[in-house]
Amino acid sequence: MGIKLRQFYSEEDGSLSVLILGLFMTVVITLLILTDISAIYFAKRSLTQATEAAAQRGVRNLDLDEYYRGKYNVNQFFKNFSDEREKDPGIPIDCSKGAHDARDAINEFSGDRANLFGQHLGAIKLDDLACDGYQISLKTSSTAALPFVLPFINLSAIEISSQIGTFAERKVSTNYYGINIG
């Protein structure tokens, strides 16, 4: 009995197929994990693009009263040529209209659940919206579905978030008060 057992353990027939099977399983599991990581990356990128688009839509609302308040008069014209010229904080935003437009954009993007790459995002939630009169900041979150659920991880979706801030700035120009000097 001892000799047959030693012969059985000393034979190497079939050991290469076990090694190849183990390597194949390692490669397949690695590909599945990389596919899930890529899906998370594309979902995060889509959420960031939707948040950027909503912020840009919100920042386009000009606060006309603040923009034209005492800016274009003779005194300001001469001040701009001296060292006492104004410091440009940016273009003033109408925060109520901007917040409304940003929320509408998020709701619009949330209705279109599939992103450009076919990965599906859950509903986009607007977690935070802040406006200081010159800048709009948005924080959004969503759930991204994974294409493969691995049995040892048991993870089918992941929560992702994005935070974007944007402001409008004036174009540098040589046209002062309608007079082109450059």
ZAGUVEX-23481 format. One record per residue (C-alpha): residue number from 1; chain; x, y, z. Coordinates in nm, 2 decimals. Last residue first. Layout:
<rs>
+-----+------+--------+--------+--------+
| pos | unit |     px |     py |     pz |
+-----+------+--------+--------+--------+
| NUM |    A |      X |      Y |      Z |
...
+-----+------+--------+--------+--------+
</rs>
This chain:
<rs>
+-----+------+--------+--------+--------+
| pos | unit |     px |     py |     pz |
+-----+------+--------+--------+--------+
| 182 |    A |  -0.53 |   9.84 |  -2.93 |
| 181 |    A |  -0.72 |  10.15 |  -2.81 |
| 180 |    A |  -1.07 |  10.05 |  -2.91 |
| 179 |    A |  -1.30 |  10.31 |  -2.76 |
| 178 |    A |  -1.64 |  10.16 |  -2.67 |
| 177 |    A |  -1.60 |  10.22 |  -2.29 |
| 176 |    A |  -1.25 |  10.06 |  -2.30 |
| 175 |    A |  -1.18 |   9.81 |  -2.59 |
| 174 |    A |  -0.84 |   9.66 |  -2.54 |
| 173 |    A |  -0.99 |   9.34 |  -2.41 |
| 172 |    A |  -0.93 |   9.06 |  -2.17 |
| 171 |    A |  -1.24 |   8.85 |  -2.16 |
| 170 |    A |  -1.42 |   8.88 |  -1.83 |
| 169 |    A |  -1.45 |   8.59 |  -1.60 |
| 168 |    A |  -1.74 |   8.36 |  -1.51 |
| 167 |    A |  -1.70 |   8.13 |  -1.21 |
| 166 |    A |  -1.69 |   7.76 |  -1.15 |
| 165 |    A |  -1.69 |   7.51 |  -0.87 |
| 164 |    A |  -1.73 |   7.14 |  -0.91 |
| 163 |    A |  -1.77 |   6.85 |  -0.66 |
| 162 |    A |  -1.83 |   6.49 |  -0.77 |
| 161 |    A |  -1.96 |   6.18 |  -0.60 |
| 160 |    A |  -1.97 |   5.81 |  -0.65 |
| 159 |    A |  -2.16 |   5.54 |  -0.47 |
| 158 |    A |  -2.08 |   5.18 |  -0.59 |
| 157 |    A |  -2.30 |   4.91 |  -0.72 |
| 156 |    A |  -2.30 |   4.53 |  -0.75 |
| 155 |    A |  -2.05 |   4.43 |  -0.48 |
| 154 |    A |  -2.05 |   4.06 |  -0.37 |
| 153 |    A |  -1.67 |   4.06 |  -0.33 |
| 152 |    A |  -1.61 |   3.68 |  -0.34 |
| 151 |    A |  -1.90 |   3.61 |  -0.58 |
| 150 |    A |  -1.78 |   3.88 |  -0.83 |
| 149 |    A |  -2.06 |   4.10 |  -0.96 |
| 148 |    A |  -1.98 |   4.21 |  -1.31 |
| 147 |    A |  -2.11 |   4.51 |  -1.50 |
| 146 |    A |  -2.10 |   4.74 |  -1.20 |
| 145 |    A |  -2.39 |   4.98 |  -1.14 |
| 144 |    A |  -2.29 |   5.34 |  -1.05 |
| 143 |    A |  -2.48 |   5.52 |  -0.78 |
| 142 |    A |  -2.50 |   5.90 |  -0.78 |
| 141 |    A |  -2.36 |   6.20 |  -0.61 |
| 140 |    A |  -2.35 |   6.57 |  -0.67 |
| 139 |    A |  -2.17 |   6.87 |  -0.51 |
| 138 |    A |  -2.21 |   7.20 |  -0.69 |
| 137 |    A |  -2.02 |   7.53 |  -0.65 |
| 136 |    A |  -2.13 |   7.86 |  -0.81 |
| 135 |    A |  -1.89 |   8.16 |  -0.81 |
| 134 |    A |  -1.93 |   8.54 |  -0.83 |
| 133 |    A |  -2.24 |   8.61 |  -0.62 |
| 132 |    A |  -2.14 |   8.37 |  -0.34 |
| 131 |    A |  -2.33 |   8.07 |  -0.47 |
| 130 |    A |  -2.34 |   7.73 |  -0.30 |
| 129 |    A |  -2.52 |   7.41 |  -0.41 |
| 128 |    A |  -2.49 |   7.09 |  -0.21 |
| 127 |    A |  -2.61 |   6.73 |  -0.24 |
| 126 |    A |  -2.76 |   6.74 |  -0.59 |
| 125 |    A |  -2.86 |   6.38 |  -0.65 |
| 124 |    A |  -2.81 |   6.21 |  -0.99 |
| 123 |    A |  -3.04 |   5.92 |  -1.03 |
| 122 |    A |  -2.85 |   5.60 |  -1.09 |
| 121 |    A |  -2.57 |   5.59 |  -1.35 |
| 120 |    A |  -2.57 |   5.33 |  -1.62 |
| 119 |    A |  -2.27 |   5.24 |  -1.82 |
| 118 |    A |  -2.34 |   5.27 |  -2.19 |
| 117 |    A |  -2.02 |   5.46 |  -2.27 |
| 116 |    A |  -2.18 |   5.80 |  -2.33 |
| 115 |    A |  -2.39 |   5.79 |  -2.01 |
| 114 |    A |  -2.71 |   5.60 |  -1.96 |
| 113 |    A |  -2.95 |   5.77 |  -1.71 |
| 112 |    A |  -3.09 |   6.05 |  -1.91 |
| 111 |    A |  -3.35 |   6.16 |  -1.65 |
| 110 |    A |  -3.07 |   6.25 |  -1.41 |
| 109 |    A |  -2.91 |   6.48 |  -1.67 |
| 108 |    A |  -3.24 |   6.68 |  -1.69 |
| 107 |    A |  -3.27 |   6.69 |  -1.31 |
| 106 |    A |  -2.91 |   6.81 |  -1.29 |
| 105 |    A |  -2.97 |   7.08 |  -1.55 |
| 104 |    A |  -3.29 |   7.20 |  -1.38 |
| 103 |    A |  -3.10 |   7.23 |  -1.05 |
| 102 |    A |  -2.82 |   7.43 |  -1.22 |
| 101 |    A |  -3.08 |   7.66 |  -1.39 |
| 100 |    A |  -3.26 |   7.73 |  -1.06 |
|  99 |    A |  -2.93 |   7.79 |  -0.87 |
|  98 |    A |  -2.82 |   8.03 |  -1.14 |
|  97 |    A |  -3.16 |   8.22 |  -1.13 |
|  96 |    A |  -3.13 |   8.26 |  -0.75 |
|  95 |    A |  -2.76 |   8.33 |  -0.76 |
|  94 |    A |  -2.77 |   8.62 |  -1.02 |
|  93 |    A |  -2.40 |   8.60 |  -1.10 |
|  92 |    A |  -2.16 |   8.89 |  -1.09 |
|  91 |    A |  -1.87 |   8.88 |  -1.34 |
|  90 |    A |  -1.53 |   8.86 |  -1.18 |
|  89 |    A |  -1.36 |   9.02 |  -0.88 |
|  88 |    A |  -1.21 |   9.29 |  -1.11 |
|  87 |    A |  -0.99 |   9.52 |  -0.90 |
|  86 |    A |  -1.09 |   9.88 |  -0.98 |
|  85 |    A |  -0.84 |  10.14 |  -1.09 |
|  84 |    A |  -0.67 |  10.35 |  -0.82 |
|  83 |    A |  -0.33 |  10.34 |  -1.01 |
|  82 |    A |  -0.47 |  10.57 |  -1.27 |
|  81 |    A |  -0.63 |  10.50 |  -1.62 |
|  80 |    A |  -0.92 |  10.31 |  -1.47 |
|  79 |    A |  -0.99 |  10.61 |  -1.23 |
|  78 |    A |  -1.05 |  10.84 |  -1.53 |
|  77 |    A |  -1.33 |  10.62 |  -1.67 |
|  76 |    A |  -1.47 |  10.55 |  -1.33 |
|  75 |    A |  -1.52 |  10.92 |  -1.28 |
|  74 |    A |  -1.68 |  10.96 |  -1.62 |
|  73 |    A |  -1.94 |  10.68 |  -1.57 |
|  72 |    A |  -1.96 |  10.32 |  -1.65 |
|  71 |    A |  -1.93 |  10.11 |  -1.34 |
|  70 |    A |  -2.18 |  10.28 |  -1.11 |
|  69 |    A |  -2.39 |   9.96 |  -1.07 |
|  68 |    A |  -2.38 |   9.80 |  -1.42 |
|  67 |    A |  -2.28 |   9.44 |  -1.32 |
|  66 |    A |  -2.46 |   9.45 |  -0.98 |
|  65 |    A |  -2.80 |   9.54 |  -1.14 |
|  64 |    A |  -2.74 |   9.31 |  -1.44 |
|  63 |    A |  -2.68 |   8.99 |  -1.23 |
|  62 |    A |  -2.57 |   8.77 |  -1.52 |
|  61 |    A |  -2.69 |   8.41 |  -1.53 |
|  60 |    A |  -2.42 |   8.21 |  -1.72 |
|  59 |    A |  -2.30 |   8.06 |  -1.39 |
|  58 |    A |  -2.59 |   7.82 |  -1.36 |
|  57 |    A |  -2.54 |   7.66 |  -1.70 |
|  56 |    A |  -2.17 |   7.62 |  -1.63 |
|  55 |    A |  -2.24 |   7.46 |  -1.30 |
|  54 |    A |  -2.49 |   7.22 |  -1.46 |
|  53 |    A |  -2.24 |   7.13 |  -1.74 |
|  52 |    A |  -1.96 |   7.07 |  -1.48 |
|  51 |    A |  -2.19 |   6.84 |  -1.27 |
|  50 |    A |  -2.29 |   6.64 |  -1.58 |
|  49 |    A |  -1.92 |   6.61 |  -1.68 |
|  48 |    A |  -1.82 |   6.50 |  -1.33 |
|  47 |    A |  -2.10 |   6.24 |  -1.32 |
|  46 |    A |  -1.99 |   6.11 |  -1.66 |
|  45 |    A |  -1.63 |   6.09 |  -1.54 |
|  44 |    A |  -1.73 |   5.90 |  -1.23 |
|  43 |    A |  -1.93 |   5.66 |  -1.44 |
|  42 |    A |  -1.64 |   5.61 |  -1.67 |
|  41 |    A |  -1.40 |   5.54 |  -1.38 |
|  40 |    A |  -1.64 |   5.30 |  -1.21 |
|  39 |    A |  -1.69 |   5.11 |  -1.53 |
|  38 |    A |  -1.31 |   5.09 |  -1.58 |
|  37 |    A |  -1.28 |   4.95 |  -1.22 |
|  36 |    A |  -1.54 |   4.69 |  -1.29 |
|  35 |    A |  -1.37 |   4.58 |  -1.62 |
|  34 |    A |  -1.04 |   4.56 |  -1.43 |
|  33 |    A |  -1.20 |   4.33 |  -1.17 |
|  32 |    A |  -1.34 |   4.11 |  -1.45 |
|  31 |    A |  -1.01 |   4.10 |  -1.63 |
|  30 |    A |  -0.82 |   4.00 |  -1.31 |
|  29 |    A |  -1.08 |   3.72 |  -1.24 |
|  28 |    A |  -1.03 |   3.58 |  -1.59 |
|  27 |    A |  -0.65 |   3.60 |  -1.57 |
|  26 |    A |  -0.64 |   3.43 |  -1.23 |
|  25 |    A |  -0.88 |   3.16 |  -1.36 |
|  24 |    A |  -0.66 |   3.09 |  -1.66 |
|  23 |    A |  -0.34 |   3.07 |  -1.44 |
|  22 |    A |  -0.51 |   2.82 |  -1.21 |
|  21 |    A |  -0.63 |   2.61 |  -1.51 |
|  20 |    A |  -0.28 |   2.62 |  -1.66 |
|  19 |    A |  -0.12 |   2.50 |  -1.34 |
|  18 |    A |  -0.38 |   2.22 |  -1.30 |
|  17 |    A |  -0.32 |   2.12 |  -1.67 |
|  16 |    A |   0.06 |   2.11 |  -1.60 |
|  15 |    A |   0.02 |   1.87 |  -1.31 |
|  14 |    A |  -0.17 |   1.62 |  -1.52 |
|  13 |    A |   0.09 |   1.34 |  -1.51 |
|  12 |    A |   0.36 |   1.42 |  -1.25 |
|  11 |    A |   0.38 |   1.08 |  -1.09 |
|  10 |    A |   0.57 |   1.09 |  -0.75 |
|   9 |    A |   0.25 |   1.12 |  -0.55 |
|   8 |    A |   0.09 |   0.81 |  -0.70 |
|   7 |    A |   0.41 |   0.61 |  -0.69 |
|   6 |    A |   0.45 |   0.69 |  -0.32 |
|   5 |    A |   0.09 |   0.57 |  -0.25 |
|   4 |    A |   0.15 |   0.25 |  -0.45 |
|   3 |    A |   0.46 |   0.18 |  -0.25 |
|   2 |    A |   0.29 |   0.24 |   0.09 |
|   1 |    A |   0.00 |   0.00 |   0.00 |
+-----+------+--------+--------+--------+
</rs>
